[in-house]
Amino acid sequence: MGKTADLTVVQKTIIDTLHKEEKSQKVIAKEARCSQSAVSKYINTVLRGREKCGRKRCTSDRDDRSLERIVKQGRFRNLGELHKDWTEAGVSASRTTTYRRLHDIGYSCRIPCIKPLLNQKQRQKRLYWAKEKKYWSVAQWSQVLFSDESKFCISFENQGPRVWRKTGEAQKSSCLKSSVKFPQSVMVWGAMSSAGVGPLSFIKSTVNAAVYHEILEHFMLPAANKLFGDDDFIFQQDLAPAHKAKTTSTWFNSHGITVLDWPANSPDLNPIENLWGIVKRKMREQRPRNADELKANIKAT
């Protein structure tokens, strides 16, 4: 360890204390559990106040606070827009300096989390559901077959909005956005459990009750047979209209399948969303050129 920046707060405190007691740098390094060069650099730069080398900063602390206010007023603006507002506020800085200052004060540009649009009644149902499932064992969750439909984009030119936020602000209301609908896409139905994943169904039409019954018959049942065999399982689905139809409930009853109760607008509770996210990141890297290539890549993944 040779850099002052690598020292922890505890190590710096030990160095400060022992340096005041006029201990040697060798003794201090041993007590602080760091290299002697790190102790020397810290004492020379911090305790003795040696002037820093390099070019003087072109912005002040006041300018940095002004930039932070601008970011908080519009977290979803791009770097160019933030730079323009900052220079219009009277700060003389380049676009590169703006980017560096954003990182200096702790901001980075990230993909925003999906914000479920919930009313008070839906929030209460989510809370009740979470409390009810709080004490479920691993064995109970292992019985659940999670399912979901997901849309995969063919053209990945538009990756959706990004947000400027600090670490720990992912769930802050000002940093949340609703999911973005992409053109040129294919719809896929899939299922997963702790035992693995089931076959994929590529949907060519709108998912109504009849189409959904075909998916259940030809894809869900084979997936359950593959993952659970003759053991009982619990099927999870969201509250899409086709899923809530009376004919769908009748289908489940006739096949003796237990359906997991599910709160509305809760994609963030479904672990299969993490799996879809992994697949979509790989598709962005592969950049398929057409629907057939996209389907082949999804199957291969």
C-alpha positions in Angstrom: 0.0 0.0 0.0 1.8 3.1 -1.2 -1.0 5.7 -1.8 -2.3 8.1 0.7 -5.8 7.7 -0.8 -5.7 4.0 0.1 -5.5 4.7 3.8 -8.6 4.1 5.9 -10.0 6.6 8.4 -8.7 4.3 11.2 -5.2 4.2 9.7 -5.1 8.0 9.3 -6.2 8.4 13.0 -3.4 6.1 14.1 -0.8 8.0 12.0 -2.0 11.4 13.4 -1.8 10.2 17.0 1.6 8.5 16.8 3.0 11.4 14.7 2.1 13.8 17.5 3.9 11.4 19.9 7.0 11.8 17.7 7.1 8.1 16.9 9.3 7.0 13.9 7.7 6.4 10.6 8.7 2.7 10.9 6.9 2.3 14.1 3.8 4.2 12.8 3.7 2.0 9.7 3.8 -1.1 11.8 1.0 0.0 14.1 -1.2 1.3 11.2 -0.5 -1.8 9.2 0.5 0.0 6.0 3.7 0.7 4.1 6.2 3.3 5.4 6.0 5.2 2.1 2.2 5.7 2.7 2.9 7.1 6.1 5.6 9.4 4.7 3.3 10.7 2.0 0.4 11.2 4.4 2.5 13.1 6.9 4.1 15.3 4.2 0.9 16.1 2.3 -1.7 16.3 5.1 0.0 16.9 8.4 2.8 19.2 7.2 0.6 21.0 4.7 2.8 20.6 1.7 1.4 22.3 -1.4 -0.2 20.0 -4.0 1.4 19.8 -7.4 -0.6 20.2 -10.6 -2.9 22.7 -12.2 -5.2 24.8 -10.0 -8.9 23.9 -10.2 -10.9 26.1 -12.5 -14.0 25.8 -10.3 -14.7 26.6 -6.7 -16.7 24.7 -4.1 -19.5 27.2 -4.7 -19.5 26.3 -8.4 -19.6 22.6 -7.5 -22.7 23.2 -5.2 -24.3 25.1 -8.1 -23.7 22.0 -10.4 -25.3 19.7 -7.8 -28.4 21.9 -7.6 -28.7 21.8 -11.4 -28.4 18.0 -11.4 -31.1 17.6 -8.7 -33.5 19.8 -10.8 -33.2 17.5 -13.8 -31.6 14.1 -13.2 -32.6 12.7 -16.6 -30.8 15.4 -18.7 -27.7 14.4 -20.6 -24.2 15.8 -20.0 -24.5 18.4 -22.7 -27.6 19.9 -21.1 -26.1 19.9 -17.7 -23.0 21.6 -19.0 -25.0 24.3 -20.8 -27.0 25.1 -17.7 -23.8 25.2 -15.6 -22.0 27.6 -17.9 -25.1 29.8 -18.2 -24.9 30.1 -14.4 -21.6 31.9 -14.9 -19.1 29.0 -14.5 -16.3 28.9 -17.0 -15.6 25.2 -17.5 -15.3 22.7 -20.4 -17.6 19.7 -21.0 -14.9 17.4 -19.7 -14.6 19.4 -16.5 -18.3 19.2 -16.0 -18.1 15.4 -16.3 -15.2 15.2 -13.8 -17.0 17.5 -11.3 -20.1 15.3 -11.5 -18.0 12.3 -10.5 -16.1 14.3 -7.9 -19.4 15.1 -6.0 -20.5 11.5 -6.3 -22.8 11.4 -9.4 -22.7 8.8 -12.1 -25.0 8.2 -15.1 -27.0 4.9 -14.7 -30.1 3.2 -16.0 -33.0 4.1 -13.7 -35.0 1.5 -11.8 -38.5 0.8 -12.9 -41.1 2.5 -10.7 -44.3 0.6 -10.2 -47.3 3.0 -10.6 -49.3 2.2 -7.5 -52.2 3.7 -5.7 -52.8 3.5 -2.0 -54.9 0.3 -2.2 -52.3 -1.4 -4.3 -49.5 -0.4 -1.9 -51.5 -1.9 1.0 -52.0 -5.2 -1.0 -48.3 -5.4 -1.7 -47.5 -4.8 2.0 -50.0 -7.5 3.0 -48.5 -9.9 0.5 -45.0 -9.3 1.6 -45.9 -9.8 5.3 -47.7 -13.0 4.5 -44.8 -14.4 2.5 -42.1 -13.1 4.9 -41.8 -16.4 6.7 -41.9 -18.7 3.7 -39.1 -21.3 3.7 -36.6 -22.0 0.9 -38.5 -25.3 0.3 -41.8 -23.4 -0.1 -40.3 -21.0 -2.6 -38.7 -23.9 -4.4 -42.2 -25.1 -5.3 -43.0 -22.0 -7.2 -42.9 -21.9 -11.0 -42.4 -18.2 -11.9 -43.6 -17.0 -15.3 -43.8 -13.8 -17.3 -44.0 -12.3 -20.8 -41.2 -10.0 -21.9 -40.6 -7.8 -24.9 -37.2 -8.0 -26.6 -36.1 -5.2 -28.9 -34.6 -5.8 -32.3 -33.0 -2.4 -32.7 -30.9 -1.4 -29.7 -30.1 2.1 -30.8 -32.3 3.7 -28.1 -31.4 2.3 -24.7 -33.9 4.4 -22.9 -33.4 7.2 -20.3 -30.5 7.3 -18.0 -30.3 9.1 -14.6 -27.6 11.0 -12.7 -27.6 9.7 -9.1 -25.3 8.9 -6.2 -24.7 5.5 -4.6 -27.7 4.6 -2.5 -30.2 6.7 -4.4 -31.5 4.0 -6.7 -34.9 3.9 -5.0 -35.2 7.7 -4.5 -38.4 9.0 -6.1 -36.6 11.6 -8.2 -34.3 8.9 -9.7 -37.1 6.5 -10.8 -38.7 6.1 -14.2 -41.4 4.0 -15.7 -40.3 1.3 -18.2 -39.8 2.3 -21.8 -41.7 0.7 -24.7 -39.5 -0.2 -27.7 -40.5 -0.6 -31.3 -39.5 -3.6 -33.5 -39.7 -6.3 -30.9 -40.7 -9.9 -30.2 -42.8 -11.0 -27.2 -41.5 -14.1 -25.3 -43.2 -16.1 -22.6 -40.9 -18.1 -20.2 -40.9 -19.8 -16.9 -38.3 -20.6 -14.2 -37.9 -22.2 -10.8 -35.1 -23.0 -8.4 -34.6 -26.2 -10.5 -34.0 -24.4 -13.8 -35.8 -22.9 -16.7 -38.6 -24.1 -19.0 -39.1 -23.8 -22.8 -39.6 -20.4 -24.4 -42.8 -19.4 -26.3 -42.5 -16.7 -28.9 -45.8 -15.0 -29.2 -46.9 -13.6 -32.6 -50.2 -12.1 -31.6 -51.9 -10.2 -28.8 -52.0 -12.3 -25.7 -55.7 -13.0 -25.1 -57.2 -15.8 -23.0 -57.3 -18.3 -25.9 -53.6 -17.6 -26.8 -52.7 -17.8 -23.1 -54.4 -21.2 -22.8 -52.3 -22.5 -25.7 -49.1 -21.3 -23.9 -50.1 -23.0 -20.7 -51.0 -26.2 -22.5 -47.9 -26.5 -24.8 -45.2 -24.7 -22.8 -46.2 -24.3 -19.1 -47.2 -27.9 -18.5 -44.0 -29.3 -20.2 -41.9 -26.9 -18.1 -43.6 -28.0 -14.9 -43.1 -31.7 -15.9 -39.4 -31.0 -16.6 -38.7 -29.0 -13.4 -41.0 -30.7 -10.8 -41.8 -34.2 -12.3 -44.7 -35.7 -10.3 -44.2 -33.3 -7.3 -46.8 -30.6 -6.6 -46.0 -27.0 -7.6 -47.4 -23.5 -7.3 -47.7 -21.4 -10.5 -47.0 -17.7 -10.5 -48.4 -15.2 -13.0 -49.1 -11.5 -12.9 -52.6 -9.9 -13.2 -52.7 -9.3 -16.9 -56.2 -9.5 -18.4 -55.6 -12.9 -20.0 -54.3 -14.2 -16.8 -57.3 -13.1 -14.8 -60.0 -14.3 -17.2 -62.7 -16.6 -15.9 -61.8 -19.2 -18.6 -58.2 -19.1 -17.4 -59.2 -19.8 -13.8 -61.4 -22.6 -15.0 -58.4 -24.1 -16.9 -56.3 -24.1 -13.8 -59.0 -25.7 -11.7 -59.6 -28.4 -14.3 -55.9 -29.2 -14.3 -55.6 -29.1 -10.5 -52.9 -26.3 -10.5 -52.5 -24.0 -7.5 -51.9 -20.3 -8.6 -49.9 -18.0 -6.3 -51.8 -14.9 -5.2 -50.0 -11.8 -6.7 -50.3 -8.1 -6.0 -51.0 -5.8 -9.0 -48.2 -3.8 -10.7 -45.4 -5.8 -9.1 -42.9 -6.8 -11.7 -40.1 -6.0 -9.2 -41.2 -8.9 -7.0 -40.8 -11.5 -9.7 -37.3 -13.0 -9.8 -37.7 -13.9 -13.5 -37.3 -10.2 -14.3 -33.6 -10.6 -13.3 -33.3 -13.4 -15.8 -34.9 -11.3 -18.5 -32.5 -8.5 -17.7 -29.4 -10.8 -18.1 -30.7 -12.0 -21.5 -31.5 -8.4 -22.7 -27.9 -7.3 -21.8 -26.5 -10.1 -23.9 -28.8 -9.2 -26.8 -27.5 -5.6 -26.6 -24.0 -6.9 -26.9 -24.9 -9.3 -29.8 -27.1 -6.8 -31.7 -29.2 -9.1 -33.7 -30.2 -7.7 -37.1 -33.7 -9.3 -37.6 -36.4 -11.1 -35.7 -35.2 -14.6 -36.6 -31.7 -13.8 -35.5 -33.0 -12.3 -32.2 -35.1 -15.5 -31.5 -32.1 -17.7 -32.2 -29.9 -15.7 -29.9 -32.5 -15.7 -27.1 -32.8 -19.5 -27.4 -29.0 -19.9 -27.4 -28.7 -17.8 -24.3 
